[in-house]
Amino acid sequence: MMATKLASIHRFTTDEYERMVRLGIVPSDSAQLIDGRVFVDGSLWRFSTADYYRLAGAGILTEDDRVELIEGEILDMAAIGSRHAGTVNRFNALLGHRLGGEIIVSVQSPLHIRDGVEPEPDIMVLRAREDFYTGSHPTAADVLLLIEVADTSVGFDRTEKADLYASAAVAEYWLVDLGMKRVLVHTGPMPAGYARVETKDVDDSWTAISLPQLTVSGTDIFG
C-alpha cells in the first residue's frame, strides 16, 4: 500500500536533513534531499518507528508538526478546523458519559501497528489498562473502536486509512464524513480491507459491535 497517493509527504529543510545525516538516521553515503524529501539510492527513504522518535528527540520534528508515520513515510496531517475539533470533542464527551470507566478514550494519540506504521487516529476506544498505556502505545488488539473525523481528508481516510486499519485487524472503524453528514461504519477486517461498510445518516442509529452498550445516532454526532 502506498501511503502517498492521497496524502502529503512531510518535507524537510536542508539543515534538518544534514542533522539527520550527522545523527546516522539516514546513510551519509547514499542519501540525498530532493524537494524536501529524503531519497536513498533513488528511492524514497522509509523511516522506522525508532527513526521517527529519534527525529522528535533531536527536535527535527516538533509538537508544531502535525505528522504521522504511515508505511515508513512521514505524512503531514490536515489542519484541524473548528468543525473537526468540535466533533472530536462531542464524541469524547459522549463516549465518556456512556461508557464511563469501563474503557479508555484516547484522543489523537499514536496507535502502534508495526515498525514504520504509527498513525494517530482522532479517537480510539481502548481496553482498560492499569497504566493507561504509559508503558507502551496501544496496538490494534487493544482497540475496541477507532474513529476518524474527516473534513478535507475523506478520500485518504476512506481508502488508505481504511485498508491500513483492516490489515491490522482493527475490529471496527467509523469514518465521520463531515461534508456529507454521514458515518461509514467499517466491520469485518480482512487483509485486503473491511468486509462490510455501512453508511449511517443523520436520522440513523447504530450499536458498536465490540461495545454493545454503546448506541449512537447521527444527531448525537452532527447535532
Phi, psi and omega per residue, in radians:
M1 nan 2.241 3.099
M2 -1.659 2.042 -3.088
A3 -1.320 -0.262 -3.012
T4 -1.454 -0.120 -3.002
K5 -1.012 -0.776 -3.067
L6 -2.156 0.197 -3.117
A7 -2.265 2.826 -3.074
S8 -1.724 2.190 3.088
I9 -1.269 2.358 3.120
H10 -1.133 2.374 -3.134
R11 -1.868 2.425 -3.103
F12 -1.835 2.674 3.039
T13 -1.425 2.913 3.098
T14 -1.061 -0.719 3.129
D15 -1.091 -0.750 3.123
E16 -1.112 -0.713 3.113
Y17 -1.098 -0.779 -3.134
E18 -1.101 -0.615 3.078
R19 -1.170 -0.668 3.071
M20 -1.031 -0.764 -3.127
V21 -1.117 -0.797 -3.134
R22 -1.081 -0.606 -3.135
L23 -1.416 -0.133 -3.136
G24 1.366 0.313 3.127
I25 -1.292 -0.603 3.032
V26 -2.158 2.607 -3.089
P27 -1.203 2.266 -3.045
S28 -1.244 -0.460 -3.016
D29 -1.511 -0.315 -3.039
S30 -2.293 0.074 -3.113
A31 -1.680 2.671 3.030
Q32 -2.648 2.692 3.137
L33 -1.794 2.091 -3.139
I34 -2.200 2.033 3.141
D35 0.920 0.710 3.073
G36 1.417 0.013 -3.125
R37 -1.999 2.559 -3.083
V38 -1.607 2.202 3.077
F39 -2.088 2.483 3.055
V40 -2.231 2.152 -3.104
D41 0.913 0.664 3.062
G42 1.486 -0.085 -3.129
S43 -1.987 2.558 3.099
L44 -1.032 2.253 -3.102
W45 -1.259 2.336 3.105
R46 -1.871 2.163 -3.073
F47 -1.491 2.442 3.003
S48 -1.364 2.932 3.074
T49 -1.074 -0.696 3.112
A50 -1.092 -0.739 3.084
D51 -1.017 -0.769 -3.097
Y52 -1.004 -0.777 -3.136
Y53 -1.324 -0.463 3.028
R54 -1.179 -0.657 3.072
L55 -1.068 -0.723 3.108
A56 -1.187 -0.750 -3.135
G57 -1.103 -0.538 -3.134
A58 -1.510 -0.048 -3.135
G59 1.394 0.147 3.082
I60 -1.270 -0.672 2.917
L61 -1.869 2.347 -3.111
T62 -2.152 3.075 3.116
E63 -1.120 -0.343 3.114
D64 -1.360 -0.272 3.109
D65 -1.504 2.004 3.108
R66 -1.565 1.585 -3.054
V67 -2.293 2.850 2.987
E68 -2.564 2.746 -3.068
L69 -1.756 2.001 -3.121
I70 -2.245 2.045 3.128
E71 0.896 0.748 3.090
G72 1.357 -0.013 3.128
E73 -1.838 2.369 3.093
I74 -1.585 1.993 -3.025
L75 -1.920 2.423 3.015
D76 -1.305 2.314 3.099
M77 -1.590 2.647 -3.139
A78 -1.091 2.553 3.075
A79 -1.079 2.547 -3.121
I80 -1.652 1.947 3.066
G81 -1.451 3.066 -3.073
S82 -1.143 -0.609 3.137
R83 -1.150 -0.750 3.093
H84 -1.093 -0.899 -3.106
A85 -1.064 -0.737 -3.137
G86 -1.131 -0.640 3.113
T87 -1.178 -0.707 3.072
V88 -1.081 -0.759 3.121
N89 -1.086 -0.723 3.141
R90 -1.107 -0.778 3.109
F91 -1.083 -0.768 -3.116
N92 -1.033 -0.792 3.129
A93 -1.150 -0.731 -3.129
L94 -1.089 -0.813 -3.116
L95 -1.144 -0.736 3.121
G96 -1.085 -0.689 -3.124
H97 -1.218 -0.746 -3.024
R98 -1.500 -0.449 -3.095
L99 -1.870 -0.306 3.078
G100 1.013 -2.433 -3.064
G101 -1.530 0.157 -3.112
E102 -1.228 -0.402 -3.007
I103 -2.409 3.126 3.005
I104 -2.091 2.236 3.064
V105 -1.712 2.078 -3.120
S106 -1.885 2.226 -3.076
V107 -1.974 2.087 3.054
Q108 0.855 0.886 3.122
S109 -2.163 2.804 -3.032
P110 -1.189 2.537 2.969
L111 -2.069 2.049 -3.133
H112 -1.503 2.015 3.130
I113 -1.725 -0.887 3.041
R114 -2.896 3.089 -3.117
D115 -1.034 2.269 -3.134
G116 1.474 0.058 -3.124
V117 -2.363 1.834 -3.124
E118 -2.558 1.342 3.108
P119 -1.235 2.923 3.102
E120 -2.200 1.461 -3.111
P121 -1.081 2.721 3.113
D122 -1.067 -0.801 -3.122
I123 -2.503 2.387 2.945
M124 -2.237 2.334 2.959
V125 -1.688 2.012 -2.996
L126 -1.925 2.679 2.981
R127 -1.063 2.476 3.125
A128 -1.104 2.416 3.093
R129 -2.460 2.418 -3.013
E130 -0.978 -0.671 -3.077
D131 -1.539 0.080 -3.134
F132 0.950 0.542 3.095
Y133 1.159 0.516 3.032
T134 -1.322 -0.443 -3.111
G135 -1.387 -0.477 3.129
S136 -2.884 2.713 3.086
H137 -1.201 2.647 3.072
P138 -1.141 2.703 3.017
T139 -1.939 3.083 -3.109
A140 -1.028 -0.557 -3.131
A141 -1.153 -0.365 -3.141
D142 -1.499 -0.214 -2.984
V143 -1.586 2.096 3.059
L144 -1.548 -0.559 3.136
L145 -2.734 2.337 3.109
L146 -2.117 2.366 -3.080
I147 -2.254 2.267 2.967
E148 -2.013 2.354 3.063
V149 -1.833 2.156 -3.024
A150 -2.149 2.255 3.026
D151 -1.968 -1.074 3.123
T152 -1.795 -0.117 -3.035
S153 -1.908 0.403 -3.035
V154 -1.011 -0.779 -3.093
G155 -1.034 -0.803 -3.140
F156 -1.159 -0.752 -3.114
D157 -1.211 -0.510 -3.107
R158 -1.413 -0.418 -3.065
T159 -1.944 -1.408 -3.075
E160 -1.024 -0.818 -3.126
K161 -1.129 -0.766 3.137
A162 -1.056 -0.770 3.124
D163 -1.119 -0.680 3.130
L164 -1.102 -0.841 -3.116
Y165 -1.164 -0.635 3.102
A166 -1.145 -0.777 -3.123
S167 -1.128 -0.449 3.099
A168 -1.516 -0.063 3.134
A169 1.218 0.623 2.942
V170 -1.205 2.091 -2.934
A171 -1.083 -0.674 -3.064
E172 -2.572 2.282 -3.083
Y173 -2.269 2.116 3.074
W174 -1.851 2.210 3.047
L175 -1.885 1.981 -3.137
V176 -1.579 1.913 -3.126
D177 -1.631 1.762 -3.051
L178 -1.185 -0.629 -3.114
G179 -1.117 -0.725 -3.108
M180 -1.646 -0.077 -3.083
K181 0.899 1.006 3.127
R182 -2.558 2.828 3.076
V183 -2.160 2.227 3.064
L184 -1.677 1.965 -3.079
V185 -1.676 1.972 -3.108
H186 -1.790 2.214 3.081
T187 -2.433 2.918 -3.133
G188 1.263 1.049 -3.096
P189 -1.134 2.402 3.081
M190 -2.385 2.856 -3.111
P191 -0.976 -0.544 -3.075
A192 -1.708 0.015 -3.128
G193 2.481 -3.120 3.141
Y194 -1.436 2.423 -3.121
A195 -1.235 -0.542 -3.088
R196 -2.305 2.336 3.028
V197 -2.303 2.014 -3.134
E198 -1.941 2.439 3.115
T199 -1.694 2.182 3.120
K200 -1.985 2.240 -3.109
D201 -1.765 -3.141 -3.070
V202 -0.983 -0.629 -3.071
D203 -1.487 -0.052 -3.091
D204 -1.586 2.785 2.955
S205 -2.359 2.671 -3.089
W206 -2.739 2.876 -3.080
T207 -2.086 2.392 3.109
A208 -1.201 2.376 -3.052
I209 -1.198 -0.611 -3.124
S210 -1.577 -0.113 -3.123
L211 -2.337 1.302 -3.062
P212 -1.065 -0.283 3.091
Q213 -1.439 -0.066 -3.099
L214 -1.899 1.861 3.007
T215 -2.036 2.265 -3.137
V216 -2.227 2.847 3.093
S217 -2.205 2.885 3.093
G218 -1.059 -0.625 3.133
T219 -1.210 -0.492 3.043
D220 -1.043 -0.632 -3.031
I221 -1.558 -0.809 -3.018
F222 -1.701 -0.137 3.102
G223 1.409 nan nan
